[in-house]
Amino acid sequence: MVSTVHGERTLTELDYVRLSKFADAPLPPALVDLLDTADILPSREMPSDIVTMYTQVEIEDLPGGQQHKIVICYPADAEPTTGYISVLSPVGIGLLGQKTGAVARWRTPDGGEHSARVIAILFQPEASGDYTT
């Protein structure tokens, strides 16, 4: 079973509030778990090596080694073919709040387990001074 340990992942206060207020559908259980256990920081205090909303991140599939560049976004902006992955997807939930070097794990729709290592944060809004995206 994929689970989250308190202190293992970090969210900005803004991301936490926005994700907590999704009203158009029930939240996936893994996201509820993340919201319940993640450490919450003000956006201005977010370390630059953490995956936040609209972070462009490079990941490496495990064990295969294939690398991908993706952006974690809200469902309305999701376009998987261009690398924009919804935070409500298993991949988005698995990566949100992870830090560089961490291994993210998630369940695929068919019930299998997948994992990827966070190789690099290529762009993080908070690190560039954007605290409201």
Sequence and secondary structure as in RCSB ss.txt:
>XXXX:A:sequence
MVSTVHGERTLTELDYVRLSKFADAPLPPALVDLLDTADILPSREMPSDIVTMYTQVEIEDLPGGQQHKIVICYP
ADAEPTTGYISVLSPVGIGLLGQKTGAVARWRTPDGGEHSARVIAILFQPEASGDYTT
>XXXX:A:secstr
     TTS EEEHHHHHHHHT  SS   HHHHHHHHHSEEE GGG  TTB  TT EEEEEEETT  EEEEEEE G
GG BGGGTEEETTSHHHHHHTT BTT EEEEE TTS EEEEEEEEEEE TGGGT    
